[in-house]
């Protein structure tokens, strides 16, 4: 995302919005603000398996702090782009260890999102989380950047 939001800010914004129709529109708007993933990364190597929609996700070492991982992702579905934005709010800009300590289920509970996602969207969201955690695990164990699906 161009401006990184925290999960606390997302929770506040969700609470401010009245009904779920407004919240879905907000999620879609979040997706519109994602940083663009270059086309060269929209290949099978970076595709998140387990998502009904096409989702590509890569990590990038933070240039100012190489221990921190920023994530960039894209999808062919508007609502999924919004879910990507939520995932990035949870994980982007953290160290590998911090990423592994994040409880995504608790975050979804705080957003009251878990019960409002279809099973396929929920499965896709958790597939993204698994991919992010795999990248963090690989990075934590000292694998080279290219083995971690992390781009320069």
C-alpha positions in Angstrom: 0.0 0.0 0.0 1.2 3.5 -0.5 0.4 4.4 3.1 0.9 1.5 5.5 -2.1 1.1 7.8 -2.0 -0.7 11.1 -4.5 -3.3 12.2 -5.7 -0.9 15.0 -6.5 1.8 12.3 -8.4 -0.8 10.3 -10.4 -1.8 13.3 -11.2 1.8 14.1 -12.3 2.4 10.5 -14.4 -0.8 10.5 -16.1 0.3 13.7 -16.8 3.7 12.2 -18.6 2.2 9.2 -22.1 1.1 9.8 -23.1 -2.0 7.8 -21.2 -4.7 6.0 -22.0 -3.3 2.6 -20.1 -0.1 3.5 -17.3 -2.3 5.0 -17.0 -4.3 1.8 -16.8 -1.1 -0.2 -14.0 0.0 2.2 -12.1 -3.3 1.7 -12.3 -2.8 -2.1 -11.1 0.8 -1.7 -8.1 -0.5 0.4 -7.2 -2.8 -2.5 -7.3 0.1 -5.0 -4.5 1.8 -2.9 -2.1 -1.2 -3.1 1.4 -0.6 -4.4 1.5 -2.0 -8.0 3.2 -5.4 -8.3 5.4 -5.3 -11.5 4.1 -7.6 -14.2 7.3 -9.5 -14.2 6.3 -11.0 -10.8 2.8 -12.1 -12.0 4.1 -15.5 -12.8 3.5 -19.0 -11.3 6.6 -18.8 -9.1 5.0 -16.0 -7.0 1.4 -17.2 -7.2 -0.3 -18.1 -3.9 -1.7 -21.6 -4.1 -5.1 -22.2 -2.5 -6.8 -19.0 -3.7 -9.7 -19.2 -6.1 -8.7 -15.9 -7.5 -5.2 -15.3 -8.9 -3.0 -13.9 -6.2 0.7 -13.1 -6.6 2.8 -12.2 -3.6 6.5 -11.3 -3.1 8.5 -10.1 -0.2 11.1 -7.4 -0.5 13.9 -6.6 2.0 13.4 -3.1 3.4 16.2 -1.0 2.0 16.7 0.9 5.3 16.5 -2.2 7.5 17.2 -5.5 5.6 15.9 -7.6 8.6 12.4 -6.2 7.8 10.3 -7.6 5.0 7.9 -5.5 3.0 5.3 -7.4 0.9 3.8 -6.5 -2.5 0.9 -8.4 -3.9 -1.8 -8.3 -6.5 -4.9 -10.2 -7.5 -7.4 -10.3 -10.4 -10.3 -9.8 -8.0 -11.2 -6.5 -6.3 -12.3 -7.9 -3.0 -9.2 -10.0 -2.8 -7.0 -7.0 -3.4 -8.7 -5.5 -0.3 -7.9 -8.7 1.7 -4.3 -8.4 0.5 -4.3 -4.9 1.9 -5.5 -6.2 5.3 -2.8 -9.0 5.2 -0.1 -6.4 4.4 -1.3 -4.2 7.3 -0.8 -7.2 9.5 2.7 -8.3 8.2 4.5 -5.8 6.0 7.4 -4.0 7.5 8.0 -6.5 10.2 11.0 -8.8 10.9 10.6 -12.5 10.2 10.3 -13.2 13.9 7.6 -10.5 14.3 5.7 -11.9 11.3 5.7 -15.4 12.9 4.3 -13.9 16.1 1.2 -12.3 14.4 -2.1 -14.0 15.1 -4.1 -13.5 11.8 -7.2 -15.2 13.2 -7.3 -12.8 16.1 -7.0 -9.9 13.7 -9.9 -11.2 11.6 -11.9 -11.6 14.8 -11.1 -8.0 15.8 -12.3 -6.9 12.3 -15.4 -9.1 12.7 -14.4 -10.3 9.2 -14.1 -14.1 9.6 -17.9 -14.6 9.7 -18.5 -12.3 6.8 -16.1 -14.0 4.3 -17.3 -16.8 2.1 -15.4 -20.1 2.8 -13.4 -19.7 -0.5 -12.4 -16.1 0.4 -11.5 -17.2 3.9 -9.4 -20.1 2.6 -7.7 -17.7 0.1 -6.9 -15.2 2.8 -5.3 -17.9 5.0 -3.4 -19.2 1.9 -1.8 -15.7 1.6 -1.0 -15.8 5.3 0.7 -19.2 4.9 2.8 -17.9 2.0 3.8 -14.8 4.1 4.7 -17.1 7.0 6.7 -19.4 4.7 8.7 -16.5 3.4 9.4 -15.3 7.0 10.4 -18.9 8.1 12.8 -19.1 5.2 14.2 -15.7 5.9 14.6 -16.5 9.6 16.5 -19.7 8.8 19.0 -17.7 6.7 18.0 -18.8 3.2 19.2 -16.6 0.4 16.8 -13.8 -0.6 15.8 -15.5 -3.9 14.9 -18.7 -2.1 12.6 -16.7 0.2 10.6 -15.3 -2.7 12.1 -11.9 -1.8 13.0 -9.6 -4.5 15.7 -6.9 -4.4 
